[in-house]
Amino acid sequence: MATTARAREFFSPLPLFAVVLLVLNDHVFKAAFHNALTGKVSDFAGCFFLPLFVSALLSYVPRLGDEVKLRVLIGCVATLGLFVPIKLSAAAGLLVCAVLQHVSIPLGIGALHIVADPTDLFAVPMVALSALYAWKVTR
């Protein structure tokens, strides 16, 4: 089974656009504009693609490979379980950054910084839209 067939919920135009948008926003737009919009774009993009990315990773787990709805549901729960605490607690953000630096620094991404900002929780509905999108493209 080809990768794109296996995880087409992630390897399709909208999630890949969300990844590109997040990277551009974090590395170009925030530096150029640094305004309220650039502060929220990454949250919305991340809440959209992260559940689908987790689902794509889970497609390689033998018992979950063909269970798209279950994989996406797990991706949604994982996304919310990560996103909500780091937006409500600076300590949670520091912990996540400390864990991820073991990957981000060797990959040349550098140290990460997460700002706790409860207003970022406005992006949470993107998780549900992500699930609806996944179920539509995998029918």
C-alpha positions as a Python dict, from the first residue, in 0.01 Angstrom:
ca = {
    (1, 'M'): (0, 0, 0),
    (2, 'A'): (145, 337, -101),
    (3, 'T'): (204, 599, 165),
    (4, 'T'): (-39, 845, 10),
    (5, 'A'): (-311, 579, -8),
    (6, 'R'): (-239, 475, 347),
    (7, 'A'): (-256, 823, 497),
    (8, 'R'): (-443, 1032, 244),
    (9, 'E'): (-610, 1224, 527),
    (10, 'F'): (-272, 1392, 580),
    (11, 'F'): (-118, 1366, 233),
    (12, 'S'): (-382, 1579, 66),
    (13, 'P'): (-391, 1949, -25),
    (14, 'L'): (-543, 2117, 284),
    (15, 'P'): (-327, 1953, 553),
    (16, 'L'): (-11, 2001, 349),
    (17, 'F'): (-108, 2366, 291),
    (18, 'A'): (-156, 2402, 669),
    (19, 'V'): (196, 2266, 729),
    (20, 'V'): (345, 2508, 475),
    (21, 'L'): (143, 2796, 622),
    (22, 'L'): (261, 2715, 975),
    (23, 'V'): (627, 2701, 869),
    (24, 'L'): (602, 3024, 668),
    (25, 'N'): (416, 3197, 948),
    (26, 'D'): (664, 3092, 1215),
    (27, 'H'): (977, 3166, 1013),
    (28, 'V'): (879, 3453, 782),
    (29, 'F'): (549, 3625, 860),
    (30, 'K'): (595, 3656, 1237),
    (31, 'A'): (935, 3820, 1188),
    (32, 'A'): (805, 4051, 917),
    (33, 'F'): (471, 4153, 1067),
    (34, 'H'): (453, 4035, 1431),
    (35, 'N'): (87, 4118, 1482),
    (36, 'A'): (-229, 3959, 1623),
    (37, 'L'): (-295, 3767, 1301),
    (38, 'T'): (49, 3606, 1283),
    (39, 'G'): (11, 3517, 1649),
    (40, 'K'): (-294, 3303, 1574),
    (41, 'V'): (-228, 3159, 1227),
    (42, 'S'): (8, 2888, 1352),
    (43, 'D'): (-242, 2780, 1618),
    (44, 'F'): (-519, 2738, 1361),
    (45, 'A'): (-293, 2562, 1110),
    (46, 'G'): (-145, 2333, 1376),
    (47, 'C'): (-483, 2238, 1519),
    (48, 'F'): (-592, 2145, 1168),
    (49, 'F'): (-298, 1933, 1054),
    (50, 'L'): (-173, 1776, 1379),
    (51, 'P'): (-463, 1531, 1422),
    (52, 'L'): (-415, 1423, 1061),
    (53, 'F'): (-39, 1389, 1105),
    (54, 'V'): (-89, 1169, 1413),
    (55, 'S'): (-340, 964, 1216),
    (56, 'A'): (-90, 924, 932),
    (57, 'L'): (173, 799, 1178),
    (58, 'L'): (-79, 557, 1327),
    (59, 'S'): (-152, 419, 981),
    (60, 'Y'): (172, 224, 1018),
    (61, 'V'): (46, 46, 1330),
    (62, 'P'): (-82, -290, 1200),
    (63, 'R'): (-410, -300, 1393),
    (64, 'L'): (-491, 64, 1316),
    (65, 'G'): (-383, 82, 952),
    (66, 'D'): (-732, 56, 802),
    (67, 'E'): (-920, 223, 1090),
    (68, 'V'): (-920, 582, 966),
    (69, 'K'): (-1195, 708, 1198),
    (70, 'L'): (-1023, 560, 1503),
    (71, 'R'): (-682, 696, 1398),
    (72, 'V'): (-826, 1043, 1343),
    (73, 'L'): (-1007, 1031, 1676),
    (74, 'I'): (-681, 938, 1850),
    (75, 'G'): (-511, 1224, 1662),
    (76, 'C'): (-778, 1468, 1780),
    (77, 'V'): (-749, 1356, 2142),
    (78, 'A'): (-368, 1374, 2126),
    (79, 'T'): (-380, 1721, 1972),
    (80, 'L'): (-618, 1852, 2236),
    (81, 'G'): (-420, 1677, 2510),
    (82, 'L'): (-110, 1867, 2400),
    (83, 'F'): (-252, 2199, 2279),
    (84, 'V'): (-486, 2284, 2566),
    (85, 'P'): (-232, 2240, 2850),
    (86, 'I'): (44, 2436, 2674),
    (87, 'K'): (-195, 2724, 2608),
    (88, 'L'): (-314, 2733, 2969),
    (89, 'S'): (15, 2669, 3150),
    (90, 'A'): (363, 2811, 3098),
    (91, 'A'): (503, 2511, 3287),
    (92, 'A'): (340, 2272, 3040),
    (93, 'G'): (489, 2469, 2751),
    (94, 'L'): (836, 2455, 2907),
    (95, 'L'): (804, 2080, 2957),
    (96, 'V'): (700, 2021, 2595),
    (97, 'C'): (986, 2240, 2470),
    (98, 'A'): (1235, 2052, 2688),
    (99, 'V'): (1119, 1719, 2547),
    (100, 'L'): (1106, 1835, 2185),
    (101, 'Q'): (1449, 1998, 2193),
    (102, 'H'): (1600, 1649, 2175),
    (103, 'V'): (1461, 1632, 1822),
    (104, 'S'): (1443, 1996, 1714),
    (105, 'I'): (1804, 2088, 1788),
    (106, 'P'): (1966, 1792, 1606),
    (107, 'L'): (1736, 1858, 1309),
    (108, 'G'): (1861, 2217, 1293),
    (109, 'I'): (1525, 2368, 1394),
    (110, 'G'): (1675, 2509, 1710),
    (111, 'A'): (1527, 2561, 2052),
    (112, 'L'): (1150, 2594, 2069),
    (113, 'H'): (948, 2850, 2260),
    (114, 'I'): (581, 2810, 2347),
    (115, 'V'): (380, 3098, 2486),
    (116, 'A'): (88, 3016, 2714),
    (117, 'D'): (-203, 3219, 2583),
    (118, 'P'): (-560, 3112, 2662),
    (119, 'T'): (-692, 3317, 2368),
    (120, 'D'): (-519, 3065, 2139),
    (121, 'L'): (-788, 2819, 2242),
    (122, 'F'): (-1007, 2986, 1978),
    (123, 'A'): (-824, 2751, 1738),
    (124, 'V'): (-964, 2436, 1906),
    (125, 'P'): (-1261, 2403, 1665),
    (126, 'M'): (-1005, 2339, 1390),
    (127, 'V'): (-953, 1997, 1547),
    (128, 'A'): (-1316, 1906, 1473),
    (129, 'L'): (-1289, 2050, 1121),
    (130, 'S'): (-979, 1838, 1075),
    (131, 'A'): (-1173, 1523, 1165),
    (132, 'L'): (-1457, 1612, 929),
    (133, 'Y'): (-1207, 1677, 651),
    (134, 'A'): (-1032, 1345, 713),
    (135, 'W'): (-1354, 1147, 705),
    (136, 'K'): (-1456, 1320, 384),
    (137, 'V'): (-1131, 1261, 194),
    (138, 'T'): (-1104, 898, 306),
    (139, 'R'): (-1458, 789, 213),
}
